[in-house]
Amino acid sequence: MGAINKRVPSDSDPDRLLRMIGRFNQLCSAAEDLGAQDQSRQEPAALAELRERLQPAAQRLLIPERFAELPDDDALIVGQLLPAYERGRKSGRIDMDEVVKHIEAAGVLAFVGHSGGGCATIYAGRLPDLPDAHGDRRYPVMVGPGAFTAPDWQRPYSDPGDFCFGPDDDGDTMPVQIPDGTPPEKVAELVVAKVRQIEGQRKRLAEAVEAAGEAFWAEIAKHFPEVTSGDFGPDETITFERAQHAAVSLWLYYNAPEGGIAETAPPARPAVPQERYGHVDFDDLNHLNEPVYKRWTFRLADSVTDFAEAWEAALVAFSIDRQAYTKAVRNDHILYVDALVDQYPHILAAHGLTLVTELDGPTLSAQLDILVACDDDRCDFEDGDGLLCGQLLENGEVRDRKCGKHRTGAVPQSGD
């Protein structure tokens, strides 16, 4: 800053010196901005060209004659303005006005706005007519942040390390970082693609809300056939449409899949039969004789109208099954309900029950009662297949070794 000091009169006050330093710093910033505009140039601007381009800024900041009188080898020109220009030329800063030009050339509305605190932001796309899930009307895409490098919010630039873009959704979506060195036209391509995606989503939402509104009033009219007119005030119509749009937007906000909804409706999924399921919960004992909780889940066949009835019918069928009874007698043991589930799935299937992994459905509680025992009062006649008759003996019936009949009130004779 020696060049500044030698041009300040010795009788100047410190405040004047500070003002002068500030003006020269602003002139250096203007030189850096010129360099940022010249990033595509292979060689820096000639000194005479640089001075000519800086003249308007010098007129705003300094006594014009003073800047014009500076020799080309002056410390201010060589030591400060030229390095500032080179910093801007090699900084990789992004000209936000240039990005806007390329976005508009693609047919998408865009402008640079002041979003507070001197922050420059590109807004791309059209402002929607109706509010979003948060109750706000927002542009589809924001790009930034940047800063204005000239008075009156002019010459907006952004540093490559900070430059990103994304939906204007109040932070719900993480912005996408734009890689360093991306030229303005490529940045514009990314922004335009995102704008068209979001506007496609908004169009799909608007069409869905419109169709739902028509269906709503059609259903109302069906329930009030005596009403023959459909008058509804314009203000009330706008209020109703805004409420519909806000409700669906909020529903999508809570339920949309990761990445958001598609621009167009995906193909309808083929209809699949609605499967039904039921559960049976019970307590058991493990090998340490400790209680444990278990659950069986069954897929219900179309023929099953009542899960509880189907389950009870399967239990009864198991308890009188000849195979189960023969096994109990042969092995001198008893069979619980878990044997039905584990070893006799065909009995369950005959009653519309198929064991599956756990899914939603009605739940029953099962008691681990003895269903089949070796000492049941049943006919133990063995047929040619090796199976015992197993028919329950009731009302005084006694076993018939020939199993031709079950006698009542009499013991079979030895010759029978």
C-alpha positions as CSV (number, residue, x, y, z in Angstrom):
1,M,0.0,0.0,0.0
2,G,3.0,2.3,-0.3
3,A,1.6,3.9,-3.4
4,I,-1.4,5.0,-1.5
5,N,0.6,6.5,1.4
6,K,2.8,8.7,-0.9
7,R,-0.3,10.2,-2.5
8,V,-2.0,11.2,0.7
9,P,-1.0,14.7,1.9
10,S,1.0,14.8,5.1
11,D,-1.7,17.0,6.7
12,S,-4.5,14.6,6.0
13,D,-6.4,13.1,8.9
14,P,-6.5,9.3,9.6
15,D,-10.2,9.1,8.5
16,R,-9.4,10.4,5.1
17,L,-6.5,7.9,4.8
18,L,-8.9,5.0,5.7
19,R,-11.4,6.2,3.1
20,M,-8.7,6.3,0.5
21,I,-7.5,2.8,1.4
22,G,-11.0,1.5,1.1
23,R,-11.4,3.1,-2.3
24,F,-8.2,1.5,-3.6
25,N,-9.4,-1.9,-2.2
26,Q,-12.7,-1.5,-4.1
27,L,-10.7,-0.8,-7.2
28,C,-8.7,-4.0,-6.7
29,S,-12.0,-5.9,-6.3
30,A,-13.2,-4.4,-9.6
31,A,-9.9,-5.6,-11.2
32,E,-10.5,-9.1,-9.8
33,D,-14.0,-9.1,-11.2
34,L,-12.7,-8.2,-14.6
35,G,-10.3,-11.2,-14.3
36,A,-13.2,-13.5,-13.4
37,Q,-15.0,-12.3,-16.6
38,D,-11.9,-13.2,-18.6
39,Q,-11.4,-16.7,-17.3
40,S,-11.7,-18.1,-20.8
41,R,-8.9,-15.9,-22.1
42,Q,-5.6,-17.7,-22.7
43,E,-3.5,-14.6,-22.0
44,P,-4.3,-11.7,-19.6
45,A,-5.6,-8.4,-20.8
46,A,-3.0,-5.9,-21.9
47,L,-2.2,-3.2,-19.4
48,A,-3.7,-0.4,-21.5
49,E,-7.0,-2.5,-21.9
50,L,-7.1,-3.1,-18.2
51,R,-6.7,0.5,-17.4
52,E,-9.4,1.5,-19.9
53,R,-11.9,-1.1,-18.4
54,L,-11.1,0.1,-14.9
55,Q,-11.7,3.7,-15.7
56,P,-15.5,3.7,-14.9
57,A,-14.8,2.2,-11.5
58,A,-11.9,4.7,-10.9
59,Q,-14.3,7.5,-11.7
60,R,-16.7,6.3,-9.0
61,L,-14.0,5.8,-6.4
62,L,-11.1,8.3,-7.1
63,I,-10.3,11.7,-8.6
64,P,-10.3,10.7,-12.3
65,E,-7.2,12.7,-13.2
66,R,-5.2,10.9,-10.4
67,F,-5.9,7.5,-11.8
68,A,-5.3,8.6,-15.4
69,E,-2.0,10.2,-14.4
70,L,-0.6,7.0,-12.8
71,P,2.3,5.7,-14.9
72,D,2.2,2.1,-16.2
73,D,4.9,1.0,-13.8
74,D,3.3,2.6,-10.8
75,A,3.1,0.3,-7.7
76,L,-0.7,0.5,-7.6
77,I,-1.0,-0.7,-11.2
78,V,1.8,-3.3,-11.2
79,G,1.7,-4.4,-7.6
80,Q,-2.0,-4.4,-6.9
81,L,-4.3,-4.1,-9.8
82,L,-2.5,-6.5,-12.1
83,P,-2.3,-9.3,-9.4
84,A,-5.9,-8.7,-8.5
85,Y,-6.9,-9.1,-12.2
86,E,-4.9,-12.4,-12.4
87,R,-6.4,-13.7,-9.2
88,G,-9.9,-13.3,-10.8
89,R,-8.8,-14.7,-14.1
90,K,-7.5,-17.9,-12.5
91,S,-10.0,-18.2,-9.6
92,G,-12.5,-20.4,-11.4
93,R,-15.3,-18.2,-10.1
94,I,-18.7,-18.8,-11.8
95,D,-20.4,-15.9,-13.5
96,M,-24.0,-16.3,-12.4
97,D,-25.3,-14.0,-15.0
98,E,-23.7,-16.2,-17.7
99,V,-25.4,-19.2,-16.2
100,V,-28.7,-17.4,-16.3
101,K,-28.2,-16.6,-20.0
102,H,-27.7,-20.3,-20.9
103,I,-30.7,-21.4,-18.8
104,E,-33.0,-18.9,-20.6
105,A,-31.5,-20.0,-23.9
106,A,-33.0,-23.4,-23.1
107,G,-36.4,-21.9,-22.7
108,V,-36.5,-21.9,-18.9
109,L,-37.2,-18.7,-16.9
110,A,-34.3,-17.7,-14.7
111,F,-33.0,-14.6,-12.9
112,V,-30.5,-13.7,-10.2
113,G,-32.1,-12.4,-7.0
114,H,-30.9,-11.0,-3.7
115,S,-31.9,-13.6,-1.1
116,G,-30.7,-11.6,1.9
117,G,-27.4,-10.6,3.5
118,G,-25.9,-9.7,0.1
119,C,-26.3,-13.3,-1.1
120,A,-26.9,-13.8,-4.8
121,T,-29.2,-16.7,-5.8
122,I,-30.4,-18.0,-9.2
123,Y,-34.1,-18.8,-9.3
124,A,-35.0,-21.1,-12.2
125,G,-38.4,-22.1,-13.4
126,R,-41.9,-20.6,-13.0
127,L,-43.5,-19.8,-9.7
128,P,-46.4,-22.1,-9.2
129,D,-50.0,-20.9,-8.7
130,L,-50.6,-23.0,-5.6
131,P,-48.6,-23.5,-2.4
132,D,-46.6,-26.5,-1.6
133,A,-46.8,-28.8,1.5
134,H,-45.3,-26.0,3.6
135,G,-47.9,-23.5,2.4
136,D,-45.4,-21.6,0.3
137,R,-45.1,-20.8,-3.4
138,R,-41.5,-21.6,-4.5
139,Y,-39.5,-21.6,-7.7
140,P,-38.6,-25.1,-8.8
141,V,-34.8,-24.8,-8.5
142,M,-32.4,-22.5,-6.6
143,V,-28.7,-22.2,-7.6
144,G,-26.0,-20.6,-5.4
145,P,-24.9,-19.2,-3.1
146,G,-23.0,-16.3,-4.7
147,A,-22.2,-12.7,-4.0
148,F,-22.7,-9.4,-5.8
149,T,-19.4,-7.7,-6.7
150,A,-20.8,-4.4,-7.8
151,P,-23.2,-1.8,-6.4
152,D,-26.9,-2.1,-6.9
153,W,-26.8,-5.9,-6.8
154,Q,-24.8,-6.3,-10.0
155,R,-22.2,-8.8,-11.2
156,P,-23.0,-11.9,-9.2
157,Y,-20.3,-14.5,-8.9
158,S,-20.0,-17.8,-6.9
159,D,-17.0,-19.7,-5.7
160,P,-16.7,-23.2,-7.2
161,G,-16.4,-24.9,-3.8
162,D,-19.8,-23.5,-2.7
163,F,-21.8,-23.6,-5.9
164,C,-24.7,-26.1,-5.8
165,F,-28.3,-26.4,-6.9
166,G,-31.5,-28.2,-5.9
167,P,-35.2,-27.8,-5.3
168,D,-36.4,-24.8,-3.4
169,D,-38.0,-27.0,-0.7
170,D,-36.9,-25.5,2.6
171,G,-34.0,-27.9,3.0
172,D,-36.0,-31.1,2.6
173,T,-33.6,-32.2,-0.2
174,M,-29.9,-32.1,0.0
175,P,-28.5,-29.8,-2.8
176,V,-26.2,-31.2,-5.5
177,Q,-22.7,-29.9,-5.5
178,I,-21.5,-28.6,-8.9
179,P,-18.0,-30.0,-9.6
180,D,-15.2,-27.5,-9.9
181,G,-14.4,-26.4,-13.4
182,T,-17.9,-27.0,-14.7
183,P,-18.5,-24.3,-17.4
184,P,-21.6,-22.1,-17.2
185,E,-23.3,-23.9,-20.1
186,K,-23.0,-27.3,-18.4
187,V,-24.2,-25.8,-15.1
188,A,-27.3,-24.6,-17.0
189,E,-27.9,-28.0,-18.5
190,L,-28.0,-29.5,-15.0
191,V,-30.4,-26.8,-13.7
192,V,-32.7,-27.1,-16.8
193,A,-33.0,-30.8,-16.4
194,K,-33.9,-30.4,-12.7
195,V,-36.4,-27.7,-13.4
196,R,-38.2,-29.9,-16.0
197,Q,-38.2,-32.8,-13.7
198,I,-39.8,-30.8,-10.9
199,E,-42.3,-29.0,-13.2
200,G,-43.3,-32.5,-14.5
201,Q,-43.9,-33.6,-11.0
202,R,-46.0,-30.5,-10.3
203,K,-48.0,-31.0,-13.4
204,R,-48.8,-34.6,-12.5
205,L,-49.8,-33.4,-9.0
206,A,-52.1,-30.7,-10.5
207,E,-53.8,-33.2,-12.8
208,A,-54.3,-35.7,-10.0
209,V,-55.9,-33.0,-7.8
210,E,-58.1,-31.8,-10.6
211,A,-59.3,-35.4,-11.3
212,A,-59.9,-36.0,-7.6
213,G,-61.9,-32.8,-7.4
214,E,-64.2,-33.9,-10.2
215,A,-64.7,-37.3,-8.6
216,F,-65.4,-35.6,-5.2
217,W,-68.2,-33.4,-6.6
218,A,-69.6,-36.4,-8.6
219,E,-69.9,-38.4,-5.4
220,I,-71.5,-35.5,-3.6
221,A,-74.0,-35.1,-6.5
222,K,-74.8,-38.9,-6.3
223,H,-75.7,-38.6,-2.7
224,F,-78.0,-35.5,-3.3
225,P,-79.9,-36.4,-6.5
226,E,-82.5,-33.7,-5.7
227,V,-79.9,-31.0,-6.3
228,T,-79.9,-30.1,-10.0
229,S,-77.4,-27.1,-10.1
230,G,-73.7,-27.0,-9.3
231,D,-73.2,-23.3,-8.3
232,F,-70.1,-22.6,-6.2
233,G,-68.6,-19.2,-5.5
234,P,-65.3,-18.3,-7.2
235,D,-63.7,-17.4,-3.9
236,E,-64.9,-20.7,-2.3
237,T,-63.6,-22.6,-5.4
238,I,-60.1,-21.1,-5.0
239,T,-60.1,-21.9,-1.3
240,F,-61.2,-25.4,-2.0
241,E,-58.6,-26.0,-4.7
242,R,-55.9,-24.6,-2.5
243,A,-56.9,-26.9,0.3
244,Q,-57.0,-29.9,-2.0
245,H,-53.5,-29.1,-3.4
246,A,-52.1,-28.5,0.1
247,A,-53.5,-31.7,1.4
248,V,-52.1,-33.8,-1.5
249,S,-48.8,-32.0,-1.3
250,L,-48.5,-32.8,2.4
251,W,-49.6,-36.4,1.8
252,L,-46.8,-36.8,-0.8
253,Y,-44.4,-35.1,1.5
254,Y,-45.0,-37.8,4.1
255,N,-45.4,-40.8,1.8
256,A,-43.4,-40.2,-1.4
257,P,-40.6,-42.8,-2.0
258,E,-37.0,-41.8,-1.7
259,G,-36.1,-39.6,-4.6
260,G,-39.6,-38.2,-4.9
261,I,-42.4,-39.0,-7.3
262,A,-41.8,-39.6,-11.0
263,E,-42.5,-37.0,-13.7
264,T,-45.1,-39.3,-15.2
265,A,-47.2,-42.0,-13.6
266,P,-45.4,-45.4,-13.8
267,P,-47.3,-48.3,-15.4
268,A,-50.0,-49.7,-13.3
269,R,-49.1,-52.8,-11.4
270,P,-50.9,-55.9,-12.5
271,A,-53.7,-56.9,-10.1
272,V,-52.7,-59.6,-7.7
273,P,-55.0,-61.7,-5.6
274,Q,-55.3,-60.4,-2.1
275,E,-53.8,-63.0,0.2
276,R,-55.1,-63.5,3.7
277,Y,-53.3,-64.7,6.8
278,G,-54.0,-65.8,10.3
279,H,-51.8,-66.4,13.4
280,V,-51.8,-68.8,16.2
281,D,-49.9,-67.8,19.3
282,F,-49.0,-70.1,22.2
283,D,-46.7,-70.6,25.1
284,D,-44.3,-73.6,25.2
285,L,-41.5,-74.8,27.4
286,N,-37.9,-75.1,26.1
287,H,-35.3,-77.7,27.0
288,L,-34.7,-75.9,30.3
289,N,-38.3,-76.0,31.1
290,E,-38.6,-72.3,30.7
291,P,-41.7,-70.7,29.1
292,V,-41.1,-69.4,25.5
293,Y,-43.5,-67.6,23.1
294,K,-44.2,-69.0,19.7
295,R,-46.3,-68.1,16.7
296,W,-47.6,-69.9,13.7
297,T,-48.7,-68.0,10.6
298,F,-51.0,-69.6,8.1
299,R,-52.0,-68.4,4.6
300,L,-55.8,-68.8,4.3
301,A,-57.3,-70.4,1.2
302,D,-60.2,-68.7,-0.6
303,S,-62.5,-71.4,0.8
304,V,-61.8,-70.2,4.4
305,T,-64.4,-67.8,5.6
306,D,-63.6,-68.0,9.3
307,F,-60.1,-68.6,10.5
308,A,-61.1,-69.8,13.9
309,E,-63.5,-72.3,12.5
310,A,-60.9,-73.7,10.1
311,W,-58.4,-74.0,12.8
312,E,-60.8,-75.9,15.1
313,A,-61.8,-78.2,12.3
314,A,-58.1,-79.0,11.6
315,L,-57.6,-79.8,15.3
316,V,-60.6,-82.2,15.3
317,A,-59.5,-83.9,12.1
318,F,-56.0,-84.4,13.6
319,S,-57.4,-85.8,16.8
320,I,-59.3,-88.6,15.0
321,D,-56.7,-89.2,12.2
322,R,-55.8,-92.9,11.9
323,Q,-52.2,-92.2,11.0
324,A,-51.7,-90.0,14.1
325,Y,-53.4,-92.5,16.4
326,T,-51.4,-95.4,15.0
327,K,-48.2,-93.5,15.5
328,A,-49.2,-92.7,19.1
329,V,-50.0,-96.3,19.9
330,R,-46.9,-97.7,18.1
331,N,-44.6,-95.3,20.0
332,D,-46.5,-95.3,23.3
333,H,-46.7,-91.5,23.4
334,I,-49.0,-88.6,23.0
335,L,-49.3,-85.9,20.3
336,Y,-49.8,-82.2,20.9
337,V,-50.9,-79.5,18.5
338,D,-47.4,-78.8,17.5
339,A,-47.2,-82.3,15.9
340,L,-50.1,-81.3,13.7
341,V,-48.3,-78.2,12.5
342,D,-44.9,-79.9,12.1
343,Q,-45.8,-83.4,10.9
344,Y,-49.2,-83.3,9.3
345,P,-49.4,-80.2,7.0
346,H,-51.8,-82.2,4.7
347,I,-54.5,-82.0,7.4
348,L,-54.0,-78.2,7.7
349,A,-54.1,-77.9,3.9
350,A,-57.3,-79.9,3.7
351,H,-58.8,-77.1,5.8
352,G,-57.4,-74.2,3.8
353,L,-54.4,-73.5,6.1
354,T,-50.8,-73.3,4.9
355,L,-47.9,-72.6,7.2
356,V,-45.9,-69.5,6.0
357,T,-43.6,-66.8,7.5
358,E,-45.1,-64.2,9.7
359,L,-47.4,-61.6,8.0
360,D,-50.4,-59.5,9.1
361,G,-53.7,-61.2,9.9
362,P,-56.1,-62.3,12.7
363,T,-54.5,-64.0,15.7
364,L,-55.7,-66.9,17.8
365,S,-54.3,-68.3,21.1
366,A,-53.7,-72.0,21.2
367,Q,-53.7,-74.3,24.2
368,L,-51.2,-77.1,24.1
369,D,-53.8,-79.7,25.0
370,I,-53.3,-83.4,24.3
371,L,-54.9,-84.2,21.0
372,V,-53.9,-87.8,20.4
373,A,-52.8,-90.3,23.1
374,C,-51.9,-94.0,23.1
375,D,-54.5,-94.9,25.7
376,D,-57.4,-93.2,24.0
377,D,-60.6,-95.3,24.2
378,R,-60.6,-96.1,20.5
379,C,-60.8,-99.2,18.3
380,D,-57.3,-100.6,17.8
381,F,-58.1,-103.1,15.0
382,E,-55.2,-103.2,12.5
383,D,-56.1,-103.3,8.8
384,G,-54.0,-104.5,5.9
385,D,-52.2,-101.2,5.6
386,G,-50.9,-101.5,9.2
387,L,-53.1,-98.7,10.4
388,L,-55.3,-99.0,13.4
389,C,-59.0,-98.3,13.1
390,G,-58.9,-95.5,15.7
391,Q,-62.7,-95.0,15.8
392,L,-63.7,-93.5,19.1
393,L,-65.7,-95.9,21.3
394,E,-68.7,-94.2,22.9
395,N,-71.8,-95.1,24.8
396,G,-70.5,-98.5,26.1
397,E,-69.0,-99.7,22.9
398,V,-66.2,-102.2,23.1
399,R,-63.4,-103.1,20.8
400,D,-64.2,-105.5,18.0
401,R,-61.1,-107.4,16.9
402,K,-62.5,-108.0,13.5
403,C,-63.7,-104.4,13.3
404,G,-66.8,-105.5,11.5
405,K,-68.8,-103.5,14.1
406,H,-68.4,-102.0,17.5
407,R,-70.6,-103.9,20.0
408,T,-72.5,-102.2,22.7
409,G,-72.6,-103.4,26.3
410,A,-71.0,-106.8,25.6
411,V,-67.5,-108.2,25.5
412,P,-66.5,-109.8,22.2
413,Q,-66.6,-113.6,22.2
414,S,-63.3,-115.4,21.9
415,G,-64.4,-117.0,18.6
416,D,-65.2,-113.6,17.0
